Amino acid sequence: MSAADPTVVVVGCGVSGLTTALRLRRLGRTVRIVADRPAERTTSAVAGATWFPYKVDPPHRALGWTAASRPVFESLAASSETTGVVLRTCVMLHRSPLGGAPWWADAAPDLALLGRAQLPPGFADGYSFTQAVIDMPMYLAYLLDRFLAHGGELLHARLSSLTEAARYGDVVVNCCGLGARELCDDPATYPVRGQWLRVDNPGIDRVLADFDHPDGDAYIIPHRHSCILGGTADENAWDETPGDEVSARIRRRCTELDPRLAGARALEQRVGLRPVRRGGVRLELDTLADGTPCVHNYGHGGAGVTLSWGCADEVTDLVRSLGTDIDTPPAATGGTS
Ligand SMILES: Cc1cc2nc3c(=O)[nH]c(=O)nc-3n(C[C@H](O)[C@H](O)[C@H](O)COP(=O)(O)OP(=O)(O)OC[C@H]3O[C@@H](n4cnc5c(N)ncnc54)[C@H](O)[C@@H]3O)c2cc1C
């Protein structure tokens, strides 16, 4: 394809694809999403989700994307009934001294280290900050509605290569998550399996986390009518079936943080595969084997929601840098097919 008004094809309709597609529509581009899984069946739909840069690299880029996303979530929280985004206080507890603020503290202006008197028994350090909590099924539906309402197009198709995606447009934006193993032949991308349990909310209104628990992560994410209790992080585990014993152990860990959870009615348990990438998020301009320009945006690990708006802005800048008069050149060498 070749055009003075190039069509951008976005591969993927998880949080990365939808957010990027929305930004590209705002740039005035014709945008078409192609995905084999609908939004509600993506990893993104299983995220907890909070604004927090967990299991993601490289820190210097992740910090910028995290910081850029924060004000967008803050403004989305003003319409929480439609967006599913609310702001909550988050308390992070640590069993050994941190030796200072976390690496991403510059992205959280109200982050405050806790004094000894504010820490529960057994904890040596901690901090609190305001955090966006996102109801992902509702939020993804909101993003998709906005994309379609602004003239975006959504196609369901399974792609066997990125050059196949180029049949749908003049520029490819690749937001395929774990699908990069196949679509980009990128073995550096691998799953980190996460399981959580949803229970009735017994009145909890702040996020509470202990990532130093000897039995595994413990975090409580209060949503409006329920709490998500996490979690697990199993490297290179592909099984998407939740286990009852895993959920029982998650509940025990979280009940240590808040005893009200002991009797809370269980509602559902879910598993998702975080798209972690050795070397960190791949966000860069590339040329496919047939010469089509491609911007990659995948490998967001445990922080795809947190980084989403910052990454979408950077992708949009790269697409803008290509100009509007894109001629698909003859097949180039060295590109990703
Ligand atoms: C349990 C759990 C908790 C999490 N909690 C948080 C959190 O609190 N905060 C946070 O920021 N992040 C969190 N994450 C991480 C977050 O969910 C991911 O980083 C994010 O969802 C990645 O989004 P994505 O759009 O890049 O990928 P996905 O959501 O995986 O979407 C990929 C898209 O690409 C499409 N695709 C792939 N291959 C092909 C192909 N061959 N052909 C066509 N389409 C294809 C798929 O259909 C899909 O639409 C959590 C993850 C898990 C599992």
The ligand as an SDF file (V2000), in Angstrom:
LIG
                    3D

 53 58  0  0  0  0  0  0  0  0999 V2000
   -2.1170  -11.0610   37.0390 C   0  0  0  0  0  0  0  0  0  0  0  0
   -1.6160   -9.8360   36.3570 C   0  0  0  0  0  0  0  0  0  0  0  0
   -1.6580   -8.6160   37.0160 C   0  0  0  0  0  0  0  0  0  0  0  0
   -1.1830   -7.4670   36.3990 C   0  0  0  0  0  0  0  0  0  0  0  0
   -1.2820   -6.2900   37.0600 N   0  0  0  0  0  0  0  0  0  0  0  0
   -0.8530   -5.1570   36.4730 C   0  0  0  0  0  0  0  0  0  0  0  0
   -0.9670   -3.9060   37.1320 C   0  0  0  0  0  0  0  0  0  0  0  0
   -1.4620   -3.8340   38.2580 O   0  0  0  0  0  0  0  0  0  0  0  0
   -0.5270   -2.7980   36.4960 N   0  0  0  0  0  0  0  0  0  0  0  0
    0.0330   -2.8420   35.2420 C   0  0  0  0  0  0  0  0  0  0  0  0
    0.4290   -1.8010   34.7220 O   0  0  0  0  0  0  0  0  0  0  0  0
    0.1440   -4.0110   34.5810 N   0  0  0  0  0  0  0  0  0  0  0  0
   -0.2660   -5.1600   35.1760 C   0  0  0  0  0  0  0  0  0  0  0  0
   -0.1420   -6.3620   34.5220 N   0  0  0  0  0  0  0  0  0  0  0  0
    0.5940   -6.3940   33.2540 C   0  0  0  0  0  0  0  0  0  0  0  0
   -0.2900   -6.0170   32.0890 C   0  0  0  0  0  0  0  0  0  0  0  0
   -1.4560   -6.7930   32.1150 O   0  0  0  0  0  0  0  0  0  0  0  0
    0.4610   -6.2330   30.7710 C   0  0  0  0  0  0  0  0  0  0  0  0
    1.7070   -5.5920   30.7760 O   0  0  0  0  0  0  0  0  0  0  0  0
   -0.3730   -5.6390   29.6340 C   0  0  0  0  0  0  0  0  0  0  0  0
   -1.6610   -6.1950   29.6720 O   0  0  0  0  0  0  0  0  0  0  0  0
    0.2460   -5.9000   28.2680 C   0  0  0  0  0  0  0  0  0  0  0  0
   -0.6580   -5.3560   27.3550 O   0  0  0  0  0  0  0  0  0  0  0  0
   -0.4900   -5.5160   25.7960 P   0  0  0  0  0  0  0  0  0  0  0  0
   -1.5870   -4.7570   25.1630 O   0  0  0  0  0  0  0  0  0  0  0  0
    0.9130   -5.1730   25.4420 O   0  0  0  0  0  0  0  0  0  0  0  0
   -0.6500   -7.0960   25.5390 O   0  0  0  0  0  0  0  0  0  0  0  0
   -2.0050   -8.0740   25.5530 P   0  0  0  0  0  0  0  0  0  0  0  0
   -2.9660   -7.5060   26.5290 O   0  0  0  0  0  0  0  0  0  0  0  0
   -1.4720   -9.3880   25.7470 O   0  0  0  0  0  0  0  0  0  0  0  0
   -2.5620   -7.8610   24.1130 O   0  0  0  0  0  0  0  0  0  0  0  0
   -1.9050   -8.4150   22.9950 C   0  0  0  0  0  0  0  0  0  0  0  0
   -2.7960   -8.2990   21.7860 C   0  0  0  0  0  0  0  0  0  0  0  0
   -2.0450   -8.7530   20.6500 O   0  0  0  0  0  0  0  0  0  0  0  0
   -2.8430   -9.6340   19.8910 C   0  0  0  0  0  0  0  0  0  0  0  0
   -1.9970  -10.5900   19.1650 N   0  0  0  0  0  0  0  0  0  0  0  0
   -0.9130  -11.2570   19.6210 C   0  0  0  0  0  0  0  0  0  0  0  0
   -0.4420  -12.0900   18.6720 N   0  0  0  0  0  0  0  0  0  0  0  0
   -1.2530  -11.9380   17.5870 C   0  0  0  0  0  0  0  0  0  0  0  0
   -1.2910  -12.5380   16.2880 C   0  0  0  0  0  0  0  0  0  0  0  0
   -0.4210  -13.4510   15.9090 N   0  0  0  0  0  0  0  0  0  0  0  0
   -2.2600  -12.1460   15.4320 N   0  0  0  0  0  0  0  0  0  0  0  0
   -3.1780  -11.2060   15.7940 C   0  0  0  0  0  0  0  0  0  0  0  0
   -3.1800  -10.6320   17.0150 N   0  0  0  0  0  0  0  0  0  0  0  0
   -2.2320  -10.9790   17.9000 C   0  0  0  0  0  0  0  0  0  0  0  0
   -3.7380  -10.3290   20.9210 C   0  0  0  0  0  0  0  0  0  0  0  0
   -4.9000  -10.8380   20.3140 O   0  0  0  0  0  0  0  0  0  0  0  0
   -4.0600   -9.1640   21.8530 C   0  0  0  0  0  0  0  0  0  0  0  0
   -5.1690   -8.4610   21.3450 O   0  0  0  0  0  0  0  0  0  0  0  0
   -0.6370   -7.5300   35.1050 C   0  0  0  0  0  0  0  0  0  0  0  0
   -0.6200   -8.7490   34.4200 C   0  0  0  0  0  0  0  0  0  0  0  0
   -1.1010   -9.8930   35.0410 C   0  0  0  0  0  0  0  0  0  0  0  0
   -1.0710  -11.1850   34.2860 C   0  0  0  0  0  0  0  0  0  0  0  0
  1  2  1  0
  2  3  1  0
  2 52  2  0
  3  4  2  0
  4  5  1  0
  4 50  1  0
  5  6  2  0
  6  7  1  0
  6 13  1  0
  7  8  2  0
  7  9  1  0
  9 10  1  0
 10 11  2  0
 10 12  1  0
 12 13  2  0
 13 14  1  0
 14 15  1  0
 14 50  1  0
 15 16  1  0
 16 17  1  0
 16 18  1  0
 18 19  1  0
 18 20  1  0
 20 21  1  0
 20 22  1  0
 22 23  1  0
 23 24  1  0
 24 25  2  0
 24 26  1  0
 24 27  1  0
 27 28  1  0
 28 29  2  0
 28 30  1  0
 28 31  1  0
 31 32  1  0
 32 33  1  0
 33 34  1  0
 33 48  1  0
 34 35  1  0
 35 36  1  0
 35 46  1  0
 36 37  1  0
 36 45  1  0
 37 38  2  0
 38 39  1  0
 39 40  1  0
 39 45  2  0
 40 41  1  0
 40 42  2  0
 42 43  1  0
 43 44  2  0
 44 45  1  0
 46 47  1  0
 46 48  1  0
 48 49  1  0
 50 51  2  0
 51 52  1  0
 52 53  1  0
M  END
$$$$
